[in-house]
């Protein structure tokens, strides 16, 4: 089924898949980290600081 | 991103889109590759199983065999002869690579080897054949690439097999390797020769 260049093409696809998966995972991880950060900040907004009490 | 979109609840679908696109494309390529009976080395050609173009392509001046000028291509070049038509040029490096295979086909009895010298100078073409040997019984000089267009040539080298009725029954794109000569060309030619006797 595969031709003589398969030894190059198949690893190229595999490397592309790994690179894309990693990039996607990092993007999602950063996205959730930012969401959590924003949520924490917004929760803190409603709490009066010690100095303000 | 407000407090009513809590972390972990929303999923960034846009971020996974490239991965899905990649997997989709790879899947399409794989399914096309693995389709039963599909030979991926064959490019479709409108000329397959059709009569070969009957056009006059002038001879290569100065190319002689036993003191006789090798003829150019004419309307009757393919009548009654099993032919190998090879598109070549002196500037084409893969043509050098496949030349021994063309010579081998030329050594077969009852097989005529026709060369289409594609966009080349006569001097360089003669030097090429002088250096590597001339397997051609007929050589047409296709200076402007007109004949190559008629034959539906993608690039140089290309080789066609034409039966005794002038019908193109096989087309090969790129240089012919020794393996392809043994596995494809020789069996096809021998099969036709057996039927031709």
gemmi code that builds the backbone of each chain (N, CA, C; Angstrom):
import gemmi

chains = {
    "A": [
        ("UNK", (0.832, -1.212, 0.000), (0.000, 0.000, 0.000), (0.867, 1.263, 0.000)),
        ("UNK", (1.920, 1.268, 0.840), (2.764, 2.458, 0.924), (3.886, 2.401, -0.104)),
        ("UNK", (4.263, 3.565, -0.568), (5.316, 3.647, -1.570), (6.693, 3.744, -0.933)),
        ("UNK", (7.665, 4.060, -1.789), (9.055, 4.045, -1.339), (9.403, 5.220, -0.414)),
        ("UNK", (8.541, 6.270, -0.382), (8.828, 7.428, 0.459), (8.094, 7.381, 1.799)),
        ("UNK", (7.446, 6.232, 2.072), (6.648, 6.111, 3.306), (7.503, 6.290, 4.556)),
        ("UNK", (8.755, 5.879, 4.481), (9.652, 5.992, 5.641), (9.859, 7.459, 6.040)),
        ("UNK", (9.628, 8.354, 5.126), (9.717, 9.788, 5.426), (8.335, 10.359, 5.759)),
        ("UNK", (7.350, 9.992, 4.942), (6.019, 10.608, 5.057), (5.305, 10.219, 6.355)),
        ("UNK", (5.343, 8.940, 6.712), (4.621, 8.486, 7.917), (5.192, 9.157, 9.180)),
        ("UNK", (6.529, 9.153, 9.401), (7.059, 9.882, 10.567), (6.752, 11.373, 10.523)),
        ("UNK", (6.716, 11.952, 9.318), (6.404, 13.391, 9.201), (4.982, 13.664, 9.710)),
        ("UNK", (4.048, 12.785, 9.346), (2.670, 12.920, 9.826), (2.606, 12.710, 11.341)),
        ("UNK", (3.359, 11.713, 11.820), (3.355, 11.409, 13.265), (3.899, 12.599, 14.058)),
        ("UNK", (5.002, 13.186, 13.566), (5.609, 14.339, 14.249), (4.636, 15.530, 14.223)),
        ("UNK", (3.984, 15.732, 13.073), (3.011, 16.826, 12.964), (1.875, 16.626, 13.956)),
        ("UNK", (1.418, 15.368, 14.075), (0.319, 15.069, 15.000), (0.737, 15.359, 16.443)),
        ("UNK", (1.934, 14.919, 16.820), (2.430, 15.141, 18.189), (2.568, 16.645, 18.450)),
        ("UNK", (3.158, 17.365, 17.489), (3.368, 18.812, 17.653), (2.030, 19.542, 17.792)),
        ("UNK", (1.071, 19.178, 16.933), (-0.253, 19.823, 16.994), (-0.973, 19.493, 18.298)),
        ("UNK", (-0.857, 18.236, 18.732), (-1.511, 17.823, 19.983), (-0.926, 18.600, 21.156)),
        ("UNK", (0.394, 18.712, 21.186), (1.059, 19.447, 22.270), (0.633, 20.913, 22.269)),
        ("UNK", (0.646, 21.511, 21.086), (0.256, 22.921, 20.962), (-1.184, 23.120, 21.432)),
        ("UNK", (-2.060, 22.207, 21.018), (-3.468, 22.288, 21.416), (-3.601, 22.141, 22.944)),
        ("UNK", (-2.890, 21.164, 23.500), (-2.967, 20.915, 24.946), (-2.462, 22.133, 25.726)),
        ("UNK", (-1.355, 22.708, 25.260), (-0.786, 23.894, 25.929), (-1.776, 25.065, 25.845)),
        ("UNK", (-2.388, 25.234, 24.656), (-3.365, 26.316, 24.464), (-4.540, 26.155, 25.436)),
        ("UNK", (-5.049, 24.920, 25.520), (-6.197, 24.669, 26.409), (-5.794, 24.882, 27.878)),
        ("UNK", (-4.611, 24.408, 28.226), (-4.120, 24.552, 29.601), (-3.983, 26.037, 29.973)),
        ("UNK", (-3.396, 26.825, 29.059), (-3.234, 28.268, 29.304), (-4.608, 28.947, 29.403)),
        ("UNK", (-5.511, 28.535, 28.523), (-6.870, 29.107, 28.513), (-7.556, 28.879, 29.863)),
        ("UNK", (-7.481, 27.648, 30.364), (-8.121, 27.346, 31.640), (-7.419, 28.046, 32.806)),
        ("UNK", (-6.093, 28.140, 32.701), (-5.334, 28.830, 33.751), (-5.763, 30.299, 33.833)),
        ("UNK", (-5.949, 30.936, 32.634), (-6.390, 32.340, 32.604), (-7.808, 32.478, 33.164)),
        ("UNK", (-8.668, 31.508, 32.798), (-10.053, 31.544, 33.298), (-10.072, 31.472, 34.822)),
        ("UNK", (-9.269, 30.549, 35.355), (-9.208, 30.380, 36.809), (-8.700, 31.652, 37.471)),
        ("UNK", (-7.676, 32.237, 36.843), (-7.076, 33.465, 37.353), (-8.116, 34.594, 37.395)),
        ("UNK", (-8.857, 34.722, 36.291), (-9.881, 35.770, 36.215), (-10.960, 35.526, 37.261)),
        ("UNK", (-11.344, 34.254, 37.360), (-12.390, 33.921, 38.331), (-11.934, 34.266, 39.755)),
        ("UNK", (-10.689, 33.948, 40.079), (-10.131, 34.259, 41.402), (-10.125, 35.763, 41.640)),
        ("UNK", (-9.688, 36.497, 40.604), (-9.627, 37.965, 40.711), (-11.022, 38.553, 40.920)),
        ("UNK", (-11.989, 38.016, 40.164), (-13.350, 38.539, 40.282), (-13.964, 38.215, 41.644)),
        ("UNK", (-13.603, 37.047, 42.183), (-14.095, 36.687, 43.523), (-13.499, 37.622, 44.588)),
        ("UNK", (-12.196, 37.955, 44.386), (-11.510, 38.832, 45.342), (-12.083, 40.255, 45.327)),
        ("UNK", (-12.627, 40.633, 44.159), (-13.147, 41.984, 43.984), (-14.242, 42.313, 45.008)),
        ("UNK", (-15.048, 41.287, 45.363), (-16.169, 41.506, 46.275), (-15.761, 41.478, 47.752)),
        ("UNK", (-14.529, 40.995, 48.005), (-14.082, 40.888, 49.405), (-13.370, 42.183, 49.805)),
        ("UNK", (-13.795, 42.853, 50.854), (-13.108, 44.074, 51.304), (-11.749, 43.701, 51.884)),
        ("UNK", (-10.747, 44.538, 51.576), (-9.417, 44.284, 52.098), (-9.374, 44.536, 53.603)),
        ("UNK", (-8.372, 43.972, 54.239), (-8.176, 44.134, 55.690), (-8.115, 45.621, 56.068)),
        ("UNK", (-7.400, 46.406, 55.245), (-7.179, 47.821, 55.542), (-8.472, 48.643, 55.452)),
        ("UNK", (-9.445, 48.076, 54.602), (-10.705, 48.797, 54.386), (-11.747, 48.528, 55.484)),
        ("UNK", (-11.463, 47.498, 56.300), (-12.461, 47.157, 57.330), (-12.450, 48.183, 58.466)),
    ],
    "B": [
        ("UNK", (-15.649, 36.203, 29.284), (-15.027, 35.648, 30.467), (-15.411, 36.427, 31.716)),
        ("UNK", (-16.535, 36.165, 32.134), (-17.005, 36.820, 33.361), (-17.169, 35.761, 34.430)),
        ("UNK", (-17.663, 36.188, 35.595), (-17.809, 35.250, 36.701), (-18.824, 34.154, 36.397)),
        ("UNK", (-19.740, 34.440, 35.410), (-20.724, 33.402, 35.090), (-20.208, 32.377, 34.059)),
        ("UNK", (-18.930, 32.466, 33.677), (-18.319, 31.410, 32.877), (-17.195, 30.787, 33.693)),
        ("UNK", (-17.582, 29.896, 34.594), (-16.572, 29.350, 35.477), (-15.534, 28.499, 34.751)),
        ("UNK", (-14.317, 28.519, 35.285), (-13.221, 27.746, 34.705), (-13.581, 26.273, 34.699)),
        ("UNK", (-13.235, 25.576, 33.612), (-13.506, 24.154, 33.541), (-14.844, 23.854, 32.895)),
        ("UNK", (-15.733, 24.831, 32.853), (-17.060, 24.592, 32.281), (-17.050, 24.805, 30.764)),
        ("UNK", (-16.441, 25.911, 30.313), (-16.388, 26.170, 28.868), (-15.151, 25.511, 28.272)),
        ("UNK", (-15.319, 25.050, 27.023), (-14.195, 24.395, 26.358), (-13.821, 25.181, 25.103)),
        ("UNK", (-12.534, 25.496, 24.908), (-12.131, 26.290, 23.739), (-12.077, 25.442, 22.467)),
        ("UNK", (-13.224, 25.278, 21.830), (-13.294, 24.416, 20.634), (-12.405, 24.929, 19.501)),
        ("UNK", (-12.237, 26.246, 19.435), (-11.409, 26.825, 18.363), (-9.962, 26.321, 18.450)),
        ("UNK", (-9.515, 26.062, 19.682), (-8.127, 25.617, 19.869), (-7.890, 24.213, 19.312)),
        ("UNK", (-8.932, 23.393, 19.315), (-8.749, 22.019, 18.829), (-9.089, 21.882, 17.335)),
        ("UNK", (-9.589, 22.968, 16.751), (-9.959, 22.918, 15.328), (-8.783, 22.503, 14.419)),
        ("UNK", (-7.576, 23.101, 14.585), (-6.463, 22.677, 13.722), (-6.156, 21.188, 13.834)),
        ("UNK", (-6.245, 20.667, 15.050), (-5.961, 19.242, 15.246), (-7.000, 18.381, 14.531)),
        ("UNK", (-8.275, 18.793, 14.646), (-9.333, 18.042, 13.963), (-9.169, 18.133, 12.441)),
        ("UNK", (-8.805, 19.310, 11.954), (-8.598, 19.475, 10.506), (-7.470, 18.573, 10.022)),
        ("UNK", (-6.385, 18.555, 10.796), (-5.231, 17.728, 10.445), (-5.629, 16.252, 10.411)),
        ("UNK", (-6.331, 15.808, 11.475), (-6.734, 14.404, 11.545), (-7.702, 14.055, 10.406)),
        ("UNK", (-8.584, 14.992, 10.089), (-9.534, 14.772, 8.990), (-8.821, 14.595, 7.667)),
        ("UNK", (-7.875, 15.497, 7.393), (-7.121, 15.416, 6.133), (-6.304, 14.136, 6.067)),
        ("UNK", (-5.612, 13.835, 7.184), (-4.791, 12.616, 7.216), (-5.678, 11.388, 6.994)),
        ("UNK", (-6.878, 11.418, 7.568), (-7.812, 10.297, 7.389), (-8.238, 10.155, 5.936)),
        ("UNK", (-8.521, 11.278, 5.287), (-8.917, 11.243, 3.872), (-7.776, 10.675, 3.027)),
        ("UNK", (-6.552, 11.165, 3.270), (-5.393, 10.676, 2.506), (-5.207, 9.172, 2.716)),
        ("UNK", (-5.345, 8.760, 3.975), (-5.131, 7.349, 4.288), (-6.197, 6.479, 3.618)),
        ("UNK", (-7.448, 6.944, 3.674), (-8.510, 6.128, 3.085), (-8.341, 6.037, 1.571)),
        ("UNK", (-7.871, 7.133, 0.950), (-7.646, 7.085, -0.499), (-6.487, 6.152, -0.841)),
        ("UNK", (-5.468, 6.162, 0.042), (-4.304, 5.290, -0.184), (-4.669, 3.826, -0.036)),
        ("UNK", (-5.546, 3.551, 0.932), (-5.822, 2.152, 1.255), (-7.008, 1.584, 0.497)),
        ("UNK", (-7.582, 2.387, -0.428), (-8.708, 1.868, -1.203), (-8.247, 0.685, -2.051)),
        ("UNK", (-8.958, -0.405, -1.944), (-8.603, -1.620, -2.687), (-8.610, -1.357, -4.187)),
        ("UNK", (-7.631, -1.879, -4.856), (-7.583, -1.801, -6.313), (-7.160, -0.456, -6.858)),
        ("UNK", (-6.772, 0.441, -5.973), (-6.362, 1.760, -6.441), (-4.844, 1.818, -6.493)),
        ("UNK", (-4.292, 2.015, -7.691), (-2.845, 2.091, -7.851), (-2.444, 3.562, -7.805)),
        ("UNK", (-1.826, 3.949, -6.693), (-1.498, 5.365, -6.501), (-0.322, 5.826, -7.359)),
        ("UNK", (0.377, 4.866, -7.970), (1.508, 5.267, -8.815), (1.031, 5.651, -10.220)),
        ("UNK", (-0.244, 5.410, -10.500), (-0.755, 5.705, -11.835), (-1.512, 7.032, -11.830)),
        ("UNK", (-1.089, 7.929, -12.686), (-1.804, 9.188, -12.843), (-2.800, 9.009, -13.984)),
        ("UNK", (-3.995, 9.559, -13.825), (-4.967, 9.378, -14.903), (-4.507, 10.051, -16.183)),
        ("UNK", (-4.745, 9.406, -17.280), (-4.388, 10.008, -18.551), (-5.546, 9.842, -19.510)),
        ("UNK", (-5.891, 10.945, -20.154), (-7.000, 10.916, -21.108), (-6.633, 10.080, -22.327)),
        ("UNK", (-5.319, 9.872, -22.540), (-4.895, 9.178, -23.753), (-4.806, 7.663, -23.594)),
        ("UNK", (-4.923, 7.183, -22.355), (-4.817, 5.730, -22.153), (-5.950, 5.020, -22.882)),
        ("UNK", (-5.575, 3.962, -23.585), (-6.517, 3.178, -24.402), (-7.122, 4.000, -25.543)),
        ("UNK", (-6.428, 5.044, -25.897), (-6.851, 5.881, -27.025), (-5.745, 5.849, -28.093)),
        ("UNK", (-6.090, 6.178, -29.334), (-5.041, 6.202, -30.372), (-3.975, 7.254, -30.056)),
        ("UNK", (-2.729, 6.910, -30.366), (-1.636, 7.857, -30.132), (-1.760, 9.027, -31.097)),
        ("UNK", (-1.295, 10.207, -30.685), (-1.362, 11.360, -31.596), (-0.569, 11.077, -32.885)),
        ("UNK", (-1.168, 11.374, -34.004), (-0.481, 11.130, -35.283), (-0.025, 12.465, -35.843)),
        ("UNK", (1.099, 12.903, -35.382), (1.599, 14.178, -35.866), (3.022, 14.008, -36.398)),
        ("UNK", (3.383, 14.900, -37.269), (4.722, 14.825, -37.844), (5.680, 15.589, -36.941)),
        ("UNK", (6.698, 14.872, -36.453), (7.715, 15.500, -35.609), (9.049, 15.278, -36.334)),
        ("UNK", (9.745, 16.353, -36.682), (10.923, 16.214, -37.540), (12.059, 15.398, -36.916)),
        ("UNK", (12.884, 14.864, -37.789), (14.026, 14.035, -37.365), (15.088, 14.877, -36.672)),
        ("UNK", (16.007, 14.179, -36.021), (17.150, 14.853, -35.383), (18.312, 14.809, -36.382)),
        ("UNK", (18.621, 15.935, -37.023), (19.652, 15.922, -38.068), (21.001, 15.473, -37.504)),
        ("UNK", (21.625, 14.560, -38.221), (22.950, 14.091, -37.804), (22.894, 12.817, -36.981)),
        ("UNK", (21.702, 12.386, -36.575), (21.590, 11.138, -35.819), (21.455, 9.994, -36.829)),
        ("UNK", (22.508, 9.216, -36.927), (22.531, 8.159, -37.935), (22.811, 6.807, -37.294)),
        ("UNK", (22.255, 5.767, -37.901), (22.580, 4.390, -37.514), (23.059, 3.706, -38.794)),
        ("UNK", (24.270, 3.198, -38.775), (24.898, 2.577, -39.949), (24.865, 3.510, -41.160)),
        ("UNK", (25.108, 4.762, -40.909), (25.171, 5.742, -41.995), (23.818, 6.193, -42.519)),
        ("UNK", (22.744, 5.696, -41.911), (21.396, 6.077, -42.373), (20.743, 6.965, -41.317)),
        ("UNK", (20.190, 8.080, -41.779), (19.530, 9.016, -40.872), (18.363, 8.343, -40.136)),
        ("UNK", (18.337, 8.507, -38.822), (17.207, 7.995, -38.028), (15.993, 8.866, -38.330)),
        ("UNK", (14.874, 8.234, -38.736), (13.718, 9.062, -39.147), (13.026, 9.780, -37.998)),
        ("UNK", (12.266, 10.798, -38.340), (11.406, 11.488, -37.374), (10.057, 10.785, -37.300)),
        ("UNK", (9.152, 11.354, -36.533), (7.845, 10.720, -36.371), (6.888, 11.189, -37.456)),
        ("UNK", (6.141, 10.231, -37.998), (5.158, 10.566, -39.020), (3.833, 9.904, -38.706)),
        ("UNK", (2.901, 10.014, -39.627), (1.562, 9.462, -39.416), (1.533, 7.960, -39.268)),
        ("UNK", (2.523, 7.267, -39.889), (2.504, 5.796, -39.898), (3.535, 5.191, -38.951)),
        ("UNK", (4.123, 6.002, -38.101), (5.193, 5.509, -37.216), (4.747, 4.310, -36.389)),
        ("UNK", (3.499, 4.318, -35.939), (3.060, 3.283, -34.993), (2.241, 2.158, -35.644)),
        ("UNK", (2.098, 2.201, -36.942), (1.280, 1.181, -37.598), (2.000, -0.158, -37.625)),
        ("UNK", (1.360, -1.157, -37.051), (1.888, -2.523, -37.115), (3.111, -2.783, -36.271)),
        ("UNK", (3.456, -1.877, -35.390), (4.658, -2.073, -34.565), (4.344, -1.827, -33.103)),
        ("UNK", (4.875, -2.715, -32.271), (4.776, -2.486, -30.831), (5.847, -1.456, -30.478)),
        ("UNK", (5.442, -0.373, -29.852), (6.389, 0.733, -29.659), (6.501, 1.185, -28.212)),
        ("UNK", (7.717, 1.612, -27.888), (7.984, 2.274, -26.611), (8.272, 3.726, -26.980)),
        ("UNK", (7.473, 4.633, -26.481), (7.683, 6.062, -26.788), (8.249, 6.725, -25.541)),
        ("UNK", (9.448, 7.263, -25.682), (10.129, 7.849, -24.531), (10.375, 9.340, -24.775)),
        ("UNK", (9.899, 10.147, -23.834), (10.133, 11.598, -23.923), (11.409, 11.888, -23.134)),
        ("UNK", (12.393, 12.444, -23.791), (13.687, 12.658, -23.135), (14.285, 14.015, -23.526)),
        ("UNK", (15.303, 14.404, -22.764), (16.048, 15.626, -23.075), (17.442, 15.485, -22.478)),
        ("UNK", (18.401, 16.133, -23.110), (19.786, 16.019, -22.626), (19.953, 16.717, -21.271)),
        ("UNK", (19.121, 17.739, -21.019), (19.231, 18.497, -19.763), (18.519, 17.819, -18.599)),
        ("UNK", (17.852, 16.709, -18.899), (17.047, 16.024, -17.878), (17.888, 14.946, -17.192)),
        ("UNK", (18.198, 15.183, -15.918), (19.076, 14.256, -15.187), (18.438, 12.864, -15.025)),
        ("UNK", (17.129, 12.775, -14.659), (16.542, 11.427, -14.541), (16.551, 10.638, -15.858)),
        ("UNK", (16.624, 11.373, -17.005), (16.681, 10.666, -18.292), (17.961, 9.846, -18.403)),
        ("UNK", (19.037, 10.367, -17.841), (20.309, 9.628, -17.820), (20.167, 8.375, -16.979)),
        ("UNK", (19.457, 8.547, -15.865), (19.252, 7.453, -14.916), (18.466, 6.301, -15.564)),
        ("UNK", (17.472, 6.635, -16.370), (16.616, 5.585, -16.944), (17.121, 5.079, -18.294)),
        ("UNK", (18.135, 5.758, -18.850), (18.563, 5.425, -20.212), (18.937, 3.947, -20.402)),
        ("UNK", (19.652, 3.320, -19.448), (19.966, 1.889, -19.636), (18.706, 1.031, -19.777)),
        ("UNK", (17.625, 1.439, -19.117), (16.374, 0.663, -19.194), (15.751, 0.828, -20.600)),
        ("UNK", (15.879, 2.025, -21.159), (15.365, 2.262, -22.519), (16.176, 1.432, -23.514)),
        ("UNK", (17.503, 1.399, -23.268), (18.382, 0.601, -24.136), (17.961, -0.866, -24.068)),
        ("UNK", (17.664, -1.364, -22.864), (17.255, -2.771, -22.711), (15.983, -3.061, -23.500)),
        ("UNK", (15.034, -2.125, -23.469), (13.788, -2.343, -24.221), (14.062, -2.306, -25.728)),
        ("UNK", (15.028, -1.472, -26.108), (15.393, -1.369, -27.521), (16.026, -2.644, -28.048)),
        ("UNK", (16.575, -3.441, -27.151), (17.228, -4.690, -27.572), (16.221, -5.810, -27.848)),
        ("UNK", (14.971, -5.588, -27.426), (13.935, -6.600, -27.684), (13.610, -6.623, -29.173)),
        ("UNK", (13.467, -7.822, -29.689), (13.094, -7.933, -31.095), (11.639, -7.513, -31.261)),
        ("UNK", (11.316, -6.954, -32.377), (9.951, -6.532, -32.726), (9.416, -5.406, -31.847)),
        ("UNK", (10.313, -4.747, -31.110), (9.887, -3.578, -30.331), (10.602, -2.361, -30.898)),
        ("UNK", (9.821, -1.376, -31.257), (10.370, -0.138, -31.814), (10.445, 0.903, -30.694)),
        ("UNK", (11.600, 1.534, -30.551), (11.726, 2.575, -29.532), (11.707, 3.941, -30.224)),
        ("UNK", (10.754, 4.755, -29.802), (10.578, 6.077, -30.405), (10.941, 7.124, -29.353)),
        ("UNK", (11.784, 8.054, -29.711), (12.173, 9.118, -28.788), (11.538, 10.437, -29.178)),
        ("UNK", (11.037, 11.140, -28.198), (10.589, 12.523, -28.437), (11.575, 13.399, -27.680)),
        ("UNK", (12.394, 14.111, -28.431), (13.408, 14.956, -27.804), (12.764, 16.295, -27.451)),
        ("UNK", (12.534, 16.452, -26.130), (11.709, 17.552, -25.635), (12.531, 18.813, -25.335)),
        ("UNK", (12.211, 19.902, -26.009), (12.803, 21.223, -25.738), (14.313, 21.155, -25.509)),
        ("UNK", (14.999, 20.721, -26.532), (16.434, 20.491, -26.428), (17.114, 21.093, -27.664)),
        ("UNK", (18.418, 21.239, -27.581), (19.135, 21.663, -28.788), (19.643, 20.400, -29.479)),
        ("UNK", (19.710, 20.453, -30.813), (20.140, 19.277, -31.577), (21.541, 18.838, -31.154)),
        ("UNK", (22.408, 19.817, -30.927), (23.796, 19.500, -30.576), (23.855, 18.741, -29.248)),
        ("UNK", (23.118, 19.230, -28.254), (23.122, 18.568, -26.945), (22.469, 17.191, -27.001)),
        ("UNK", (21.397, 17.085, -27.797), (20.712, 15.784, -27.922), (21.639, 14.766, -28.568)),
        ("UNK", (22.361, 15.197, -29.612), (23.304, 14.288, -30.285), (24.421, 13.862, -29.330)),
        ("UNK", (24.927, 14.825, -28.549), (25.999, 14.516, -27.591), (25.503, 13.541, -26.526)),
        ("UNK", (24.254, 13.723, -26.089), (23.624, 12.839, -25.083), (23.569, 11.407, -25.613)),
        ("UNK", (23.094, 11.252, -26.853), (22.942, 9.914, -27.429), (24.297, 9.308, -27.790)),
        ("UNK", (25.232, 10.174, -28.124), (26.580, 9.704, -28.437), (27.256, 9.147, -27.177)),
        ("UNK", (27.009, 9.834, -26.075), (27.635, 9.433, -24.801), (26.994, 8.168, -24.212)),
        ("UNK", (25.654, 8.125, -24.241), (24.945, 7.031, -23.540), (24.462, 5.920, -24.467)),
        ("UNK", (24.568, 6.130, -25.771), (24.088, 5.138, -26.722), (22.705, 5.496, -27.218)),
        ("UNK", (22.442, 5.121, -28.486), (21.143, 5.467, -29.068), (20.236, 4.237, -29.152)),
        ("UNK", (19.227, 4.170, -28.295), (18.308, 3.025, -28.368), (17.130, 3.271, -29.323)),
        ("UNK", (17.067, 4.487, -29.884), (15.859, 4.895, -30.620), (15.908, 4.509, -32.104)),
        ("UNK", (14.788, 3.958, -32.558), (14.640, 3.658, -33.982), (14.060, 4.867, -34.707)),
        ("UNK", (13.379, 5.703, -33.953), (12.766, 6.925, -34.486), (12.993, 8.020, -33.449)),
        ("UNK", (13.393, 9.193, -33.894), (13.527, 10.313, -32.951), (12.877, 11.557, -33.554)),
        ("UNK", (11.942, 12.125, -32.824), (11.313, 13.366, -33.261), (11.827, 14.519, -32.413)),
        ("UNK", (12.150, 15.604, -33.075), (12.649, 16.782, -32.353), (11.463, 17.685, -32.011)),
        ("UNK", (11.191, 17.778, -30.744), (10.045, 18.562, -30.276), (10.573, 19.838, -29.620)),
        ("UNK", (11.075, 20.710, -30.440), (11.764, 21.902, -29.949), (10.859, 22.784, -29.091)),
        ("UNK", (9.606, 22.948, -29.508), (8.696, 23.860, -28.785), (7.763, 23.133, -27.808)),
        ("UNK", (7.894, 21.830, -27.704), (7.063, 21.076, -26.757), (5.653, 20.813, -27.247)),
        ("UNK", (5.416, 21.048, -28.552), (4.078, 20.870, -29.119), (3.656, 19.386, -29.088)),
        ("UNK", (4.594, 18.519, -29.480), (4.278, 17.081, -29.505), (4.031, 16.565, -28.083)),
        ("UNK", (4.798, 17.089, -27.144), (4.621, 16.663, -25.749), (3.235, 17.029, -25.248)),
        ("UNK", (2.740, 18.194, -25.678), (1.384, 18.599, -25.277), (0.369, 17.629, -25.870)),
        ("UNK", (0.570, 17.288, -27.150), (-0.349, 16.347, -27.816), (-0.367, 14.991, -27.109)),
        ("UNK", (0.800, 14.606, -26.579), (0.907, 13.312, -25.898), (0.494, 13.414, -24.429)),
        ("UNK", (0.159, 14.593, -23.974), (-0.277, 14.769, -22.579), (0.846, 14.570, -21.588)),
        ("UNK", (2.026, 15.040, -21.962), (3.203, 14.826, -21.115), (3.179, 15.790, -19.923)),
        ("UNK", (3.377, 15.245, -18.726), (3.438, 16.056, -17.500), (4.823, 16.667, -17.325)),
        ("UNK", (5.842, 15.854, -17.613), (7.226, 16.297, -17.439), (8.153, 15.276, -18.059)),
        ("UNK", (9.422, 15.545, -18.017), (10.408, 14.657, -18.632), (11.138, 13.899, -17.517)),
        ("UNK", (11.386, 12.621, -17.600), (11.014, 11.719, -18.693), (9.628, 11.118, -18.496)),
        ("UNK", (9.071, 10.698, -19.601), (7.804, 9.957, -19.588), (7.879, 8.900, -20.666)),
        ("UNK", (7.216, 7.793, -20.407), (7.293, 6.687, -21.361), (5.901, 6.112, -21.600)),
        ("UNK", (5.603, 5.864, -22.856), (4.308, 5.283, -23.246), (4.569, 3.955, -23.950)),
        ("UNK", (3.644, 3.037, -23.776), (3.685, 1.808, -24.563), (2.505, 1.866, -25.531)),
        ("UNK", (2.823, 1.645, -26.794), (1.807, 1.761, -27.846), (1.733, 0.428, -28.590)),
        ("UNK", (0.540, -0.091, -28.753), (0.430, -1.397, -29.417), (0.494, -1.256, -30.936)),
        ("UNK", (0.399, -2.386, -31.632), (0.574, -2.396, -33.090), (-0.554, -1.669, -33.830)),
        ("UNK", (-1.641, -1.381, -33.092), (-2.735, -0.602, -33.712), (-2.618, 0.896, -33.400)),
        ("UNK", (-1.541, 1.245, -32.754), (-1.324, 2.660, -32.419), (-2.068, 3.104, -31.178)),
        ("UNK", (-2.541, 2.143, -30.369), (-3.286, 2.485, -29.151), (-2.317, 2.525, -27.965)),
        ("UNK", (-2.402, 3.606, -27.180), (-1.547, 3.723, -25.992), (-2.130, 2.827, -24.899)),
        ("UNK", (-1.360, 1.849, -24.449), (-1.915, 0.954, -23.416), (-1.215, 1.088, -22.065)),
        ("UNK", (-0.155, 1.878, -22.005), (0.478, 2.100, -20.700), (1.236, 3.427, -20.733)),
        ("UNK", (1.191, 4.103, -19.594), (1.924, 5.366, -19.497), (2.694, 5.376, -18.181)),
        ("UNK", (3.938, 5.804, -18.250), (4.759, 5.874, -17.041), (5.329, 7.281, -16.912)),
        ("UNK", (5.150, 7.852, -15.733), (5.677, 9.200, -15.490), (6.921, 9.093, -14.625)),
        ("UNK", (7.987, 9.766, -15.047), (9.233, 9.743, -14.278), (10.194, 8.698, -14.818)),
        ("UNK", (11.380, 8.639, -14.225), (12.379, 7.693, -14.734), (11.983, 6.241, -14.452)),
        ("UNK", (12.350, 5.370, -15.370), (12.058, 3.940, -15.199), (13.229, 3.316, -14.446)),
        ("UNK", (12.926, 2.684, -13.319), (13.996, 2.011, -12.558), (14.181, 0.598, -13.117)),
        ("UNK", (15.257, -0.037, -12.701), (15.511, -1.421, -13.148), (14.370, -2.325, -12.708)),
        ("UNK", (13.890, -2.087, -11.468), (12.805, -2.904, -10.924), (11.527, -2.721, -11.746)),
        ("UNK", (11.233, -1.458, -12.096), (10.027, -1.195, -12.887), (10.154, -1.813, -14.280)),
        ("UNK", (11.381, -1.809, -14.809), (11.602, -2.440, -16.116), (11.263, -3.925, -16.027)),
        ("UNK", (11.784, -4.584, -14.973), (11.574, -6.032, -14.823), (10.145, -6.376, -14.436)),
        ("UNK", (9.555, -5.539, -13.570), (8.231, -5.882, -13.022), (7.071, -5.404, -13.884)),
        ("UNK", (7.273, -4.304, -14.607), (6.142, -3.728, -15.352), (6.356, -3.793, -16.873)),
        ("UNK", (7.438, -3.162, -17.323), (7.609, -2.979, -18.769), (7.833, -4.287, -19.522)),
        ("UNK", (8.797, -5.085, -19.037), (9.116, -6.321, -19.761), (7.914, -7.266, -19.815)),
        ("UNK", (7.207, -7.485, -18.668), (6.030, -8.365, -18.761), (4.967, -7.838, -19.720)),
        ("UNK", (4.738, -6.506, -19.692), (3.723, -5.932, -20.591), (4.118, -6.116, -22.057)),
        ("UNK", (5.399, -5.853, -22.337), (5.868, -5.974, -23.721), (5.835, -7.435, -24.168)),
        ("UNK", (6.282, -8.341, -23.283), (6.290, -9.761, -23.652), (4.873, -10.283, -23.851)),
        ("UNK", (3.964, -9.791, -23.004), (2.558, -10.194, -23.136), (2.004, -9.750, -24.492)),
        ("UNK", (2.315, -8.529, -24.874), (1.838, -8.008, -26.161), (2.505, -8.744, -27.313)),
        ("UNK", (3.822, -9.029, -27.151), (4.555, -9.719, -28.214), (4.003, -11.117, -28.416)),
        ("UNK", (3.634, -11.772, -27.317), (3.080, -13.124, -27.415), (1.757, -13.081, -28.173)),
        ("UNK", (0.947, -12.092, -27.863), (-0.332, -11.953, -28.551), (-0.183, -11.491, -29.982)),
        ("UNK", (0.947, -10.887, -30.264), (1.209, -10.276, -31.575), (1.642, -11.319, -32.600)),
        ("UNK", (2.249, -12.457, -32.089), (2.825, -13.471, -32.996), (1.752, -14.156, -33.822)),
    ],
}
model = gemmi.Model(1)
for chain_id, residues in chains.items():
    chain = gemmi.Chain(chain_id)
    for i, (resn, *xyz) in enumerate(residues, 1):
        res = gemmi.Residue()
        res.name, res.seqid = resn, gemmi.SeqId(i, " ")
        for name, pos in zip(("N", "CA", "C"), xyz):
            atom = gemmi.Atom()
            atom.name, atom.element = name, gemmi.Element(name[0])
            atom.pos, atom.b_iso = gemmi.Position(*pos), 0.0
            res.add_atom(atom)
        chain.add_residue(res)
    model.add_chain(chain)
structure = gemmi.Structure()
structure.add_model(model)
structure.setup_entities()
